[in-house]
Amino acid sequence: MKIIGGDYGGRNLKTTVGPGYRPAMAKVRKALFSMLEARGVHWPECRVLDLFAGSGSCGFEALSRGAQEAWFIENNPKAVNVIKTNAATLGVEQSRWQVFYEDVNKFLRVAPARPFDLVLIDPPYGKNFVSPAATALLRNRWLSDDAMIVAEAEAAVTELPEVDSRLELLVNRTYGQTRILIWGRQAEK
């Protein structure tokens, strides 16, 4: 798998293999990052949280495009090592990334020192992890005022994850077997 654009464009990433892992295909990542940029993501000011990170392909894509910082959350030790290897291979400065070996639900229980602008949620298919993660992100102040949440789900899913009414569904698109959902945080009233 290769990084699509930015400083690391064309460089290879190692991937994680095993049940529940499916790296985001190049065409899906390209479409996703085009949609984010069209919706005003300004990478140099963007802090990215990559939940269920796997190999970290989407987080590294954001870093390649100039994201300020990316945190990778993954509960599989082999995947954590793949993320570390990918960061070293790409030569990403240590100050721009962190990887946490932890369960996403436990990790999101404590508010961060600074909120994030973009959250990538790519859980194993067939699990209802998007709704609880989105709820925890809002409840524990993980999101900046104009944050976006991206979730990847299987295209065959007919019922979208239920999320808090403070999130507005901006995108619901299907690419082959993958459905991309993007929510934007609505202004507090």
QUITAPE-V441855 format. One record per backbone hydrogen bond with DSSP energy under -1.0 kcal/mol. CO is the residue of the C=O (numbers start at 1). NH is the residue of the N-H. If there is no record, write none. Layout:
# QUITAPE-V441855
CO_NH ; CO_NH
This chain:
# QUITAPE-V441855
1_13 ; 3_10 ; 6_9 ; 8_11 ; 11_3 ; 18_21 ; 25_29 ; 26_30 ; 27_31 ; 28_32 ; 29_33 ; 30_34 ; 31_35 ; 32_36 ; 33_37 ; 34_38 ; 35_39 ; 36_41 ; 37_40 ; 42_45 ; 43_46 ; 46_68 ; 46_69 ; 47_117 ; 47_118 ; 48_71 ; 49_120 ; 50_73 ; 51_122 ; 53_56 ; 56_60 ; 57_61 ; 58_62 ; 59_63 ; 60_64 ; 61_65 ; 62_67 ; 63_66 ; 64_7 ; 69_48 ; 70_98 ; 71_50 ; 72_100 ; 73_53 ; 74_102 ; 76_80 ; 77_81 ; 78_82 ; 79_83 ; 80_84 ; 81_85 ; 82_86 ; 83_87 ; 84_88 ; 85_89 ; 86_90 ; 87_91 ; 87_92 ; 93_96 ; 94_97 ; 96_70 ; 98_72 ; 100_74 ; 100_102 ; 103_107 ; 104_108 ; 106_109 ; 116_144 ; 117_148 ; 118_49 ; 119_150 ; 120_51 ; 121_152 ; 124_127 ; 127_129 ; 129_133 ; 130_134 ; 131_135 ; 132_136 ; 133_137 ; 134_138 ; 135_139 ; 136_140 ; 137_142 ; 138_141 ; 142_116 ; 144_147 ; 147_185 ; 148_119 ; 149_183 ; 150_121 ; 151_181 ; 153_179 ; 154_157 ; 164_167 ; 166_186 ; 168_184 ; 171_182 ; 173_180 ; 175_178 ; 177_155 ; 178_175 ; 179_153 ; 180_173 ; 181_151 ; 182_170 ; 182_171 ; 183_149 ; 184_168
